[in-house]
Amino acid sequence: MASGRAHDRATRLLALPFGLVWWPWLGWAGAVTAATAFLVGGLLLSPDLDTRSNAIRRWGPLRLVWWPYRRLIVHRSVLSHSPLLGMAGRLLYLATVVLALCLVGQPLGTPTPSQLLTALQQLWRQQQPLMITALVGLEASSWLHLIQDGDPTPRRPRLWRRFRFRRQRKRPRR
């Protein structure tokens, strides 16, 4: 398992090459989007947001937003350290928090959750290739983290660990 510094170093080192991979298809906008998403995914939306980590500290005073997440998610569980599911869960959690804050902040003039979702749908329609690139960049940084930890497949939930799944041994033919 790599240290927080090793994760950060690898993320910073590989962000530019990852971004440049996208340049032939999407130009500089795609390269910048991919590299930025890779950095954001590795440095701010790390699978280690469920622990006291560099990623949590980088959020500064906003790290309180992640307190319920840290209480709900067990470190290195299927919900935090899984390919696809881990980043999707963190993005869904963050979207839920933002929408809840918009709902609470309506008297202060924040956009309504429906206005925010409409704007996001419009952005998706207008910039779909760049949005896909951003999502791939976020996920790629998560995969880098999992590979560095040495085990891209997380532990099974406790309930599943109680039951041993044994392979049926093949009996030799006589």
Number of C-alpha atoms within 10 A of each C-alpha: 12 13 11 14 10 13 22 18 13 15 24 16 12 15 23 17 13 21 22 18 15 20 16 10 11 17 12 14 12 23 25 22 22 32 27 19 27 31 23 19 26 29 25 18 24 28 27 22 23 22 18 10 14 17 23 24 13 12 15 9 9 11 13 12 15 18 14 11 18 17 11 10 15 15 18 22 18 17 21 25 26 22 18 16 14 22 25 17 15 19 15 12 16 16 13 13 14 15 18 13 15 20 15 13 13 12 9 8 8 14 16 17 18 12 12 15 14 12 12 12 13 12 13 14 11 11 12 13 13 20 18 15 23 23 18 17 25 26 24 23 29 29 22 18 27 23 14 16 15 11 14 17 14 16 15 12 12 9 7 10 10 9 8 7 8 6 6 6 6 6 6 5 4 3
